[in-house]
């Protein structure tokens, strides 16, 4: 226990842990809907389309402008993806690929204009969870509360849409509006996580926990509990592993990436358990 608790004696590690747990809990709940709707590629697209907003926000207002810039582009890309996927003659995956590459290219062009191109690009793409401050914790908590409130209000409708879209439309539900809400929820998680884990690694938070839960349970409550538990455990163990390797063994490990790596390893454990269950059956 001393080995697992020692890293969190420092205030900056306590803030990093709080951020990891907040993001993990919210993203894990959203990941359940992402997995059930098979929206992993949509989540990947949204993590890249907010990138130009992150860069513009940083250029205009520094680190305090990242969330607002990302929010603007999150809403813009969400609406654009939903409309193109619902009405265009072009296939859904092609529409999303066009939006992804276009927006991401704009972000790279903008950040290349900065003198500290390499360091800025690394921070935007992979985050810096150890530099999270109290203000960022408050922003994450507010966005997380908004996400959970939306899912609480429309959870049944979103599940109905996931399992029977034709039936939902026949019952009078606006399927396009439900798709827009779910895409917006995914985008909000991306906005909350962009400073901590960056626009690339957040895709793991939005997919892996729900996928792990789906391997081990067929019930929604079970999938959600496993997803949240997996994400929380990955956040804690990832920060511990990064700290211990860097401080006690001289191996510099990026904290955000280590959290994601532990999350993927936990998914591997879930896959092994699921396989063992099939063999026994």
C-alpha positions as CSV (number, residue, x, y, z in Angstrom):
1,X,0.0,0.0,0.0
2,X,2.9,2.4,0.7
3,X,4.1,1.8,-2.9
4,X,0.7,2.6,-4.2
5,X,0.1,5.7,-2.0
6,X,3.5,7.2,-1.8
7,X,3.3,9.2,-5.1
8,X,0.3,11.2,-4.0
9,X,2.0,13.0,-1.1
10,X,2.7,15.9,-3.5
11,X,0.0,18.4,-4.3
12,X,0.5,18.2,-8.1
13,X,0.1,14.4,-8.0
14,X,-3.0,14.8,-6.0
15,X,-4.5,17.1,-8.6
16,X,-3.4,14.7,-11.4
17,X,-5.1,11.8,-9.6
18,X,-8.3,13.8,-9.1
19,X,-8.3,14.7,-12.8
20,X,-7.6,11.1,-13.9
21,X,-10.5,9.8,-11.7
22,X,-12.9,12.5,-12.8
23,X,-12.1,11.9,-16.5
24,X,-12.1,8.2,-16.1
25,X,-15.6,8.0,-14.4
26,X,-17.2,10.3,-17.0
27,X,-15.5,8.9,-20.0
28,X,-16.2,5.4,-18.9
29,X,-20.0,6.0,-18.8
30,X,-19.9,7.7,-22.2
31,X,-17.8,4.8,-23.6
32,X,-20.6,2.4,-22.9
33,X,-22.8,4.3,-25.3
34,X,-20.0,4.6,-27.8
35,X,-19.4,0.8,-27.8
36,X,-23.1,-0.1,-27.9
37,X,-23.6,2.3,-30.9
38,X,-20.4,1.2,-32.5
39,X,-19.2,4.8,-32.6
40,X,-15.5,4.2,-32.0
41,X,-14.6,5.9,-35.3
42,X,-16.8,8.9,-34.5
43,X,-15.0,9.3,-31.2
44,X,-11.7,9.1,-33.0
45,X,-12.9,11.8,-35.4
46,X,-14.0,14.1,-32.7
47,X,-10.7,13.8,-30.8
48,X,-9.0,15.1,-33.9
49,X,-11.5,17.8,-35.1
50,X,-11.2,19.8,-31.9
51,X,-7.4,20.2,-32.5
52,X,-7.6,23.5,-34.4
53,X,-9.8,24.9,-31.7
54,X,-7.2,23.9,-29.1
55,X,-4.4,25.7,-31.0
56,X,-6.5,28.8,-31.7
57,X,-7.5,29.0,-28.0
58,X,-3.9,28.7,-26.9
59,X,-2.7,31.3,-29.4
60,X,-5.4,33.8,-28.4
61,X,-5.6,33.3,-24.6
62,X,-2.9,30.9,-23.5
63,X,-3.8,27.7,-21.6
64,X,-7.0,29.3,-20.3
65,X,-8.3,29.5,-23.9
66,X,-7.8,25.9,-24.7
67,X,-11.1,24.7,-23.3
68,X,-13.1,27.5,-25.0
69,X,-11.4,27.0,-28.4
70,X,-11.9,23.2,-28.2
71,X,-15.6,23.7,-27.2
72,X,-16.3,25.9,-30.3
73,X,-14.8,23.4,-32.7
74,X,-16.4,20.5,-30.8
75,X,-19.8,21.9,-31.4
76,X,-19.0,22.8,-35.0
77,X,-17.6,19.4,-35.9
78,X,-20.4,17.5,-34.1
79,X,-23.0,19.3,-36.1
80,X,-21.1,18.9,-39.3
81,X,-20.5,15.2,-38.8
82,X,-24.1,14.5,-37.8
83,X,-25.5,16.4,-40.7
84,X,-23.2,14.8,-43.3
85,X,-23.7,11.3,-41.9
86,X,-27.5,11.7,-41.9
87,X,-28.2,13.4,-45.2
88,X,-25.2,13.2,-47.6
89,X,-25.0,10.8,-50.5
90,X,-21.4,10.2,-49.4
91,X,-21.0,7.2,-47.0
92,X,-20.8,8.0,-43.3
93,X,-17.2,6.8,-42.9
94,X,-16.1,8.8,-45.9
95,X,-17.8,12.0,-44.5
96,X,-16.1,11.6,-41.2
97,X,-12.7,10.9,-42.7
98,X,-13.0,14.2,-44.7
99,X,-13.9,16.2,-41.6
100,X,-11.2,14.5,-39.6
101,X,-8.4,15.1,-42.1
102,X,-9.5,18.6,-42.9
103,X,-9.8,19.9,-39.4
104,X,-6.7,18.1,-38.1
105,X,-4.6,19.5,-41.0
106,X,-5.8,23.0,-40.1
107,X,-4.6,22.5,-36.5
108,X,-1.2,21.3,-37.6
109,X,-0.8,24.2,-40.0
110,X,-1.7,26.6,-37.2
111,X,0.7,25.1,-34.6
112,X,3.5,25.0,-37.2
113,X,3.4,28.8,-37.2
114,X,4.6,28.8,-33.5
115,X,8.3,29.0,-32.7
116,X,8.0,26.1,-30.1
117,X,6.3,23.9,-32.7
118,X,7.6,20.5,-31.3
119,X,6.8,21.1,-27.7
120,X,3.4,22.7,-28.4
121,X,2.4,19.9,-30.7
122,X,3.4,17.2,-28.2
123,X,1.4,18.9,-25.4
124,X,-1.7,19.3,-27.6
125,X,-1.6,15.8,-28.8
126,X,-0.6,13.9,-25.7
127,X,-1.5,16.2,-22.8
128,X,0.3,17.1,-19.6
129,X,-1.8,15.7,-16.7
130,X,0.9,16.6,-14.1
131,X,0.4,20.3,-14.8
132,X,-3.4,20.3,-14.1
133,X,-4.4,23.1,-11.7
134,X,-7.5,23.7,-9.6
135,X,-9.2,25.7,-12.3
136,X,-8.9,22.8,-14.7
137,X,-10.3,20.4,-12.1
138,X,-13.3,22.7,-11.7
139,X,-13.8,22.8,-15.5
140,X,-13.6,19.0,-15.7
141,X,-16.1,18.6,-12.9
142,X,-18.6,21.0,-14.5
143,X,-18.3,19.4,-18.0
144,X,-18.6,16.0,-16.4
145,X,-21.7,16.9,-14.5
146,X,-23.3,18.3,-17.7
147,X,-22.4,15.1,-19.6
148,X,-23.9,12.8,-16.9
149,X,-27.0,15.1,-16.7
150,X,-27.6,14.7,-20.4
151,X,-27.1,11.0,-20.3
152,X,-29.4,10.8,-17.3
153,X,-32.2,12.7,-19.1
154,X,-31.9,10.9,-22.4
155,X,-30.4,7.6,-21.5
156,X,-33.4,5.5,-22.3
157,X,-34.0,7.2,-25.6
158,X,-30.3,6.8,-26.6
159,X,-30.4,3.1,-25.7
160,X,-33.6,2.7,-27.7
161,X,-31.9,4.4,-30.6
162,X,-28.9,2.1,-30.2
163,X,-30.7,-1.2,-30.3
164,X,-33.7,-0.4,-32.6
165,X,-33.2,2.8,-34.7
166,X,-36.2,2.0,-36.9
167,X,-38.4,1.4,-33.9
168,X,-37.3,4.6,-32.3
169,X,-38.1,6.6,-35.4
170,X,-41.5,4.9,-35.7
171,X,-42.3,5.9,-32.1
172,X,-41.7,9.5,-33.0
173,X,-38.2,10.0,-31.7
174,X,-36.0,12.4,-33.6
175,X,-33.2,10.0,-34.4
176,X,-31.0,12.7,-35.9
177,X,-31.4,14.8,-32.8
178,X,-30.4,11.8,-30.6
179,X,-27.4,11.2,-32.7
180,X,-26.4,14.9,-32.3
181,X,-26.8,14.7,-28.5
182,X,-24.6,11.6,-28.3
183,X,-21.9,13.1,-30.6
184,X,-22.0,16.3,-28.5
185,X,-21.6,14.3,-25.3
186,X,-18.5,12.6,-26.8
187,X,-17.1,16.0,-27.9
188,X,-17.6,17.4,-24.4
189,X,-15.5,14.6,-22.9
190,X,-12.8,15.4,-25.5
191,X,-12.9,19.0,-24.4
192,X,-12.6,18.1,-20.7
193,X,-9.7,15.7,-21.4
194,X,-7.7,17.7,-23.9
195,X,-5.3,19.4,-21.5
196,X,-4.8,16.3,-19.4
197,X,-4.3,13.5,-21.9
198,X,-4.4,15.4,-25.2
199,X,-6.5,14.9,-28.3
200,X,-4.9,11.6,-29.3
201,X,-4.9,9.6,-26.1
202,X,-8.5,10.5,-25.1
203,X,-9.8,8.1,-27.7
204,X,-8.7,5.3,-25.3
205,X,-10.8,6.7,-22.5
206,X,-13.8,6.8,-24.8
207,X,-13.6,3.2,-26.1
208,X,-11.5,0.9,-24.0
209,X,-13.5,1.0,-20.7
210,X,-16.8,0.3,-22.4
211,X,-15.2,-2.5,-24.5
212,X,-13.9,-4.1,-21.4
213,X,-17.3,-4.0,-19.7
214,X,-18.9,-5.5,-22.8
215,X,-16.5,-8.4,-22.7
216,X,-17.5,-9.3,-19.1
217,X,-21.2,-8.6,-19.0
218,X,-24.4,-8.6,-21.0
219,X,-26.3,-6.3,-18.7
220,X,-26.1,-2.5,-19.0
221,X,-25.6,-2.0,-15.3
222,X,-22.8,-4.5,-15.2
223,X,-21.1,-3.1,-18.3
224,X,-21.2,0.4,-16.8
225,X,-19.8,-0.6,-13.4
226,X,-17.0,-2.6,-15.0
227,X,-16.2,0.3,-17.4
228,X,-16.0,2.8,-14.6
229,X,-14.0,0.5,-12.3
230,X,-11.6,-0.2,-15.1
231,X,-11.1,3.5,-15.9
232,X,-10.6,4.5,-12.3
233,X,-8.1,1.7,-11.6
234,X,-6.2,2.6,-14.8
235,X,-5.9,6.2,-13.7
236,X,-4.6,5.3,-10.3
237,X,-2.2,2.6,-11.4
238,X,-0.9,4.5,-14.4
239,X,0.1,7.5,-12.3
240,X,1.7,5.2,-9.7
241,X,3.7,3.4,-12.4
242,X,4.8,6.7,-14.0
243,X,5.9,8.1,-10.7
244,X,7.8,5.0,-9.5
245,X,9.5,4.5,-12.8
246,X,10.6,8.2,-13.1
247,X,11.6,8.9,-9.4
248,X,12.9,5.5,-8.2
249,X,14.2,3.9,-11.3
250,X,15.3,6.8,-13.6
251,X,12.9,5.9,-16.4
252,X,11.0,8.9,-17.7
253,X,7.4,7.8,-18.5
254,X,4.8,10.2,-19.8
255,X,2.0,10.0,-17.2
256,X,-1.0,10.3,-19.6
257,X,0.4,7.7,-21.9
258,X,1.1,5.4,-19.0
259,X,-2.5,5.7,-17.8
260,X,-3.7,4.7,-21.3
261,X,-1.2,1.8,-21.5
262,X,-2.5,0.4,-18.1
263,X,-6.0,0.8,-19.4
264,X,-5.2,-1.3,-22.5
265,X,-3.5,-3.9,-20.3
266,X,-6.7,-4.1,-18.1
267,X,-8.6,-4.6,-21.3
268,X,-6.3,-7.5,-22.1
269,X,-7.1,-9.0,-18.6
270,X,-10.8,-8.6,-19.3
271,X,-10.3,-10.4,-22.7
272,X,-8.4,-13.2,-21.0
273,X,-11.2,-13.6,-18.4
274,X,-13.8,-13.6,-21.2
275,X,-11.9,-16.3,-23.1
276,X,-11.5,-18.4,-20.0
277,X,-15.3,-18.3,-19.4
278,X,-15.9,-19.5,-23.0
279,X,-13.5,-22.4,-22.6
280,X,-15.1,-23.4,-19.3
281,X,-18.6,-23.2,-20.9
